[in-house]
Amino acid sequence: IRQKIISKLNFFSFIKAITSNPQRSYSMIFIYFISEILLWLVMSPKKRAFLIQSGILVHILKIREIIKGFISTDNNIVIESEINLAQAMAKCLIVVNPKLIDSHVLLDSIAFMTERLLAKEVHHHLLNYEGLLAFTNLSSFDSEIRHKIVMQFSAKHALYDLVHSENADVGTAAIEFIANLSSDQTMQEKLSEAPPAYVKVFVQRLNTCSGAAVNDQRIRFALLSFFANAV
């Protein structure tokens, strides 16, 4: 019912009206519902293309700025609102060509999704998976974008943990993402100076992949790409 209501009403115009007047006083519960609406809007592939062309990523970041300026006694609702926004952003960036996005918007999007979808304290498999798919897409297009992503990640982000995820799709997506990053010069320097623990794990995974299952084929291709780039 909620999705039908959102689909029928012109909520995107409503959201644009909110972001055009950020100084207005909003309650945190109101902003939370706006984040829910944004997440529902991008769930439709047909609407997603239109929303991306209409600059939805900019509006997501503007709403995030409203949240950052909000003093709330309920930190959970703040976090849940930001997770909704980051997930909506990831759903868009899984399919979009990043070269069509303003570089400042892209940088802010990368930082935001890293914090809310791939940090160590995020244990929701769907959030991890969609975040990884978005980053894999972004890192596939351009060496400059790929370098920006490499510079964004640090020890607090759970790439190594995600490789070992109990969810097979998350583990595969993490390997594919790391394989993409391995063609970056900074990443290669880090690998040569002090190879991270997951390199040994990758060798073991390559030896144990039978290649029969579709998931095994994806992992095998990603691992071979990683070692080709690293060498």
Stockholm file with secondary structure:
# STOCKHOLM 1.0

chainA/1-231         IRQKIISKLNFFSFIKAITSNPQRSYSMIFIYFISEILLWLVMSPKKRAFLIQSGILVHILKIREIIKGFISTDNNIVIESEINLAQAMAKCLIVVNPKLIDSHVLLDSIAFMTERLLAKEVHHHLLNYEGLLAFTNLSSFDSEIRHKIVMQFSAKHALYDLVHSENADVGTAAIEFIANLSSDQTMQEKLSEAPPAYVKVFVQRLNTCSGAAVNDQRIRFALLSFFANAV
#=GR chainA/1-231 SS CHHHHHHHTTHHHHHHHHHTCTTSCCCHHHHHHHHHHHHHHTTSHHHHHHHHHTTHHHHHHHHHHHHHTCCCSCHHHHHHHHHHHHHHHHHHHTTSCGGGSCHHHHHHHHHHHHHHHSBTTCCCHHHHHHHHHHHHHHHTTCHHHHHHHHHHCCTTBCHHHHHTCSSHHHHHHHHHHHHHHTTSHHHHHHHHHSCCHHHHHHHHHHHHCCSCSHHHHHHHHHHHHHHHHHC
#=GC SS_cons         CHHHHHHHTTHHHHHHHHHTCTTSCCCHHHHHHHHHHHHHHTTSHHHHHHHHHTTHHHHHHHHHHHHHTCCCSCHHHHHHHHHHHHHHHHHHHTTSCGGGSCHHHHHHHHHHHHHHHSBTTCCCHHHHHHHHHHHHHHHTTCHHHHHHHHHHCCTTBCHHHHHTCSSHHHHHHHHHHHHHHTTSHHHHHHHHHSCCHHHHHHHHHHHHCCSCSHHHHHHHHHHHHHHHHHC
//
